[in-house]
Amino acid sequence: MKIPGVSFSLNRALGITKAKQNFARKTGIPTTKAGLERKIGKMVINAIIGKK
């Protein structure tokens, strides 16, 4: 039985989430699947259209 509004994340407890966020901010490379797809999609569209 779970307590409503209370959750635990091992990744957050170990600092993995913060490390990934810092990496993404410094390099400009998203660390999530959706973020990578969005960035690559935008690059492809810009290459086709010719915008920078």
N, C-alpha and C positions, 0 to 999 in steps of 0.2 A: 504494500500500500504506500503510495507516494503522498507527500505533503504538497498541496497546491502552491505554486509560486516558488518552490525551492527545487533547484537542480544543481548538479555537479558536473563539471567538465574536467576530465583529466588533462586535456591539452592546455586549458587555461591555467590549471593548477601548476603545471610544469613549465609554463612560460612559452610554450610553443606558439600560441596564438599571437602573442606580442612580438616574438621574433619574426614571424611571417609578415606581420603588419609593417614592422620596421624595414624589412628587406624590400617589400613592395613599394614603400614610400621612397626609399633611397635609390632604387634601381629603375622604378617606373614600370616594372614587370609585375602584373597581377599574379597572385598565388592561388586564386580560385579558378575552377573550370569555367564558370560563367564569365569571369573577368577576362580570362585569356581569349575566350571565344569572341567577346565583345571587341577587344582590342584588335585581334586578327581580322575580324569582319570589317571593322572600320578602315584598317589599312588596305584591304582588298578593294573595298568600294572606292576609297580615295585614289588608288592606283588606276582603276578603271575610268573614273571620272576625270582624273588628272589634277585633283586638288592636293595641296600639301597640308 
